Amino acid sequence: MNPFKKSDPEDWGMCLVTDRSQTCGRDLVEVVEAALRGGVRAVQLREKDLETIDLYRLGGRLIAVCRAAGASLIINDRADVALALDADGVHLTGKSLPPAVVRKMLGPDKRLGISCHSLEQVRQAADSGCDYLFLGPIFRTPSKERFGAPLTPAIIPEARKLSAAPILAIGGVRACRVPELIAAGASGVAVISAVMAASDPAAAAAEILRLASKSPSL
């Protein structure tokens, strides 16, 4: 069984979303391990192109470094892989199984997140029992262009009115934009390239977490 108490997404500050195509040739696990040294408390394994067995093996390596750091490992979409790894939760998309079905599979002690790309989706998620939301794309980013024009930080206060769950802003997030997102009401941010592609992932993660904190001057 997972020996770690599940962490609260309200306190994550940042969730690191993996993308091994953005590591500049470095081993994905080594990049994540560096980010964990920078203070990351939540990692989402999101390598959609991997076969099931390869995703499971990569998840096994990642869960070891996350456990050592006391961080949560969330698996994108694949509840079966999450259960096999005894990971800390599953992150759902619009094409995933319904949240109620996944919750029944996972039980009450795992984290369940969902991606939202509109206020209507936030409204639906609010009724689903999810523990946290990703909201985006907030800024323009090539990886999220299929979801349409950027939502901008202005959507965050409106989303807050619809859901009490922690909201993590995603999409084109860079360290310099983090204070603006927190001021708008985001609980934190979710990032990919800002850490995965950074020359120093530990320093990049630490800076984003500092800016996402309630007292960024510390």
Buried (B, 14 or more C-beta within 10 A) or exposed (E): EBEEEEBBBBEBBBBBBBBBBBBEEBEBBEBBBBBBBBBBBBBBBBBEEBEEEEBBEBBEBBBEBBBEBEBBBBBBBBBBBBBBBEBBBBBBBEEBBEBEEBBEBBEEEBBBBBBBBBBEBBBBBBEBBBBBBBBBBBBEBEBBEEBEEBBEBEBBEEBBEBBEBBBBBBBBBBBEBBEBBBEBBBBBBBBBBBBBBBEEBBBBBBBBBBBBBEEEEE
